[in-house]
Amino acid sequence: METHIVILGGIFDLYTAGGSTTYFDSDQYTAKGLKAPVGITIIGGVFTIDSADDSIHSNDTIEINEGDYFLYSGDDAIHSDIAATVNGGDINVYDCYEGIESMVITINDREIHVQSQDDPLNATDGTGGESNQGVYIYINGGYSYFNCVNADGFDANGAVVMTGGTVIVNGPEADNNGILDCGEFTTTGGTIIGAGSSSMAEAPGGDSSTQNALLLIFHSVY
C-alpha cells in the first residue's frame, strides 16, 4: 500500500487523463500527478505535470524543499489536507483552479508564480467560514506572484501571518472578490502589493501587527 512519497531528484514528465483542460469523472477515476495518502517530501528535481486533477496531492502533508516545477492542473496545483510547506524551489503554475490549498500553508523561501481560475492561495479545513481555528497562511520569505482575475488573492478561512518576503497580487476585477479575504492579517515584515476590485477590499493589519499598511481606493478610473 502506498503511504509516503520521497523524491530526492530526477526529471519527471507526467500527463494524466488528457491534461488540465480535460473534464473527467473524479468519482470514478483518479487523475492526479503525484499522490500519496500520508505525505509527500520533495528534496529536488524537475517536474512538468499536466494533470486533469491535482498536480501534487497528499491527504496529509506536502513539503517542497527544492526543485523546478511547471504545473498545469484541472483542479489544484498543490493540495494537502493538513499542511503544505514551501522551503525552496521555483514553482510555476500556468493553469489551475486553485494554486496551493491546505489547512495550513507556509511559504519560507524562493519563487512562486501562480495563474489561477480561483484563489492562488486557499487555506481551509473544508468547513467554510472566516475564523476557523488552526487555519493559517504563513509567509516568511521568498517572492510570490499571484494572478487571479476572477478570485481572491489570499483566501484564508482563518488568519494570515506575514513576517517577510515579497508578494505581488494582480487581483480580481469582479466586486465579489478581493485581494485579501481572511479573518485577520497580521504583518510584522515583508512587502505585499496588490491591485484589484474595491467592494470587498481588506488591508493587512491587526492588533499584533507592527508594520503599517496603506489601502487606497479609487472611486473613478479614466
Secondary structure, DSSP 8 states (H G I E B T S, - for coil): ---EEEE-S-EEEEEETT-TT----TTT----SEEESSEEEE-S-EEEEEESS-SEEESSEEEE-S-EEEEEESSEEEEESSEEEE-S-EEEEEE-SEEEEESEEEE-SSEEEEE-SS-SEEE--SS--S--TT-EEEE-SSEEEEE-TTS-SEEEEEEEEE-S-EEEEE--SSTT--SEEEEEEEESSSEEEEE--STT---SB-TT--S-------S---
